[in-house]
Amino acid sequence: MSSAKQPKSAPVPKAKKAGLSLGVSRVERCLRKSKIAKNVGSSASIFATALIQEVVEDLLQRAGEHAQLKKSKRIAVTHLVSAVRSDPDTAMLLCNFGFGSANDVPKAIELILDQNAQKARKAKSKGAAKGAASGASDLID
C-alpha cells in the first residue's frame, strides 16, 4: 500500500465550466447580497450570468454596427445609446437608465421612419397639442 497522496487538480471556475466569460461567482454574490430570496440556487447565478452576457454581447454588436456606419473605429457612448434606442426590447429594458454623455443622440424614430413619415408624425402631434390646449382654455372659461 502506498501512502503517497495524489496531487489535487487546480480548481476550475464556474464561469469556465459553463463556458461564460463573465464571472459567475460575482453575480452569485450580488444575488445573495440583494436579498431577493431567502435562498439562491446554485444554477440561478449561472443562468443570470448567461443572460447578462448575452445582453452585453448584443448591445456591443449593435453599437459596433452604429460605429461602422459613422466610420468610427471606436465605440463611443453615443453609439451605445443609439444601439439601445434602436431596439424596442432593449429600450424598454434600459428605459430608467440614464446614459451620461455631452453629445446629442438622435431618437430611434428618426432612424426608423423616412422623411415623409416623420413630417406626418410631427404634424399629427402638433395638431393633438393644439387640441389639448384649446380644450384646457374651455375649462378655464
C-alpha positions in Angstrom: 0.0 0.0 0.0 1.4 3.3 -1.0 0.8 6.2 1.3 1.5 8.8 -1.4 -1.4 11.2 -2.0 -2.4 12.2 -5.5 -1.8 15.9 -6.1 -5.0 18.0 -6.2 -6.0 19.4 -9.5 -6.4 23.1 -9.8 -9.9 24.5 -9.1 -11.9 25.3 -12.2 -14.0 28.5 -12.0 -17.8 28.1 -12.5 -17.6 30.5 -15.5 -15.2 28.3 -17.3 -17.3 25.2 -16.6 -20.4 27.0 -18.0 -18.4 28.4 -21.0 -19.0 32.1 -19.9 -16.6 35.0 -20.0 -18.3 37.0 -17.2 -17.7 35.9 -13.5 -20.4 33.6 -12.2 -19.2 34.0 -8.6 -19.5 37.8 -8.7 -23.2 37.5 -10.0 -23.9 34.9 -7.3 -22.5 37.2 -4.6 -24.7 40.1 -5.9 -27.8 37.8 -5.9 -27.1 36.7 -2.3 -26.4 40.3 -1.1 -29.6 41.7 -2.8 -31.8 39.5 -0.5 -34.3 38.9 -3.3 -35.0 35.5 -1.9 -34.1 33.6 1.3 -32.1 31.0 -0.7 -30.3 31.2 -4.0 -30.0 28.1 -6.1 -26.6 27.1 -7.5 -27.8 27.3 -11.1 -29.5 30.6 -10.7 -26.3 32.6 -10.8 -25.2 30.7 -13.9 -28.4 31.5 -15.8 -28.3 35.1 -14.6 -24.7 35.5 -15.8 -25.5 33.9 -19.2 -28.4 36.4 -19.6 -26.3 39.4 -18.7 -23.5 38.2 -21.1 -26.0 37.7 -23.9 -27.5 41.2 -23.5 -24.0 42.8 -23.3 -22.8 41.0 -26.4 -25.9 42.0 -28.3 -25.5 45.7 -27.3 -21.8 45.8 -28.2 -22.5 44.2 -31.6 -25.2 46.7 -32.4 -23.0 49.6 -31.1 -20.2 48.4 -33.3 -22.5 48.4 -36.3 -23.5 52.0 -35.4 -19.9 53.0 -35.1 -19.1 51.5 -38.5 -22.0 53.4 -40.0 -20.4 56.6 -38.7 -17.0 55.5 -39.9 -15.6 55.4 -36.4 -13.0 52.9 -35.2 -14.1 53.1 -31.5 -17.4 52.6 -29.8 -18.5 55.8 -28.1 -21.3 56.4 -25.6 -23.4 57.8 -28.4 -23.1 54.5 -30.3 -24.3 52.6 -27.3 -27.2 54.9 -26.7 -28.3 54.7 -30.3 -28.0 50.9 -30.2 -30.2 50.8 -27.1 -32.8 53.2 -28.6 -32.9 51.4 -32.0 -34.2 48.1 -30.5 -37.6 48.3 -28.7 -36.8 45.4 -26.3 -33.6 46.8 -25.0 -35.1 50.3 -25.0 -37.7 49.0 -22.6 -35.2 47.1 -20.6 -33.0 50.2 -20.0 -35.7 52.8 -20.0 -34.9 54.0 -16.5 -31.1 54.1 -17.0 -29.5 57.5 -17.7 -26.6 57.5 -20.1 -24.2 60.2 -19.3 -23.0 62.0 -22.4 -22.5 65.6 -23.5 -23.3 64.6 -27.1 -26.8 64.7 -28.6 -28.1 61.3 -29.8 -30.8 61.1 -32.4 -34.0 59.4 -31.4 -34.7 55.9 -32.7 -37.8 57.1 -34.6 -35.5 59.3 -36.8 -33.5 56.2 -37.8 -36.6 54.0 -38.5 -39.0 56.4 -40.3 -38.4 58.1 -43.6 -38.7 61.9 -44.0 -42.3 61.9 -45.2 -43.4 59.7 -42.3 -41.5 61.9 -39.8 -43.2 65.0 -41.1 -46.7 63.4 -40.9 -45.9 62.3 -37.3 -44.8 65.8 -36.3 -47.9 67.4 -37.9 -50.2 64.9 -36.1 -48.5 65.6 -32.7 -48.7 69.4 -33.2 -52.5 69.0 -34.0 -53.0 67.0 -30.9 -51.2 69.5 -28.8 -53.3 72.4 -30.2 -56.5 70.5 -29.5 -55.4 69.8 -25.9 -54.5 73.5 -25.3 -57.9 74.7 -26.7 -59.7 72.1 -24.5 -57.9 73.4 -21.4 -58.9 77.0 -22.2 -62.5 75.9 -22.5 -62.3 74.6 -19.0 -61.0 77.8 -17.6 -63.7 80.0 -19.1 
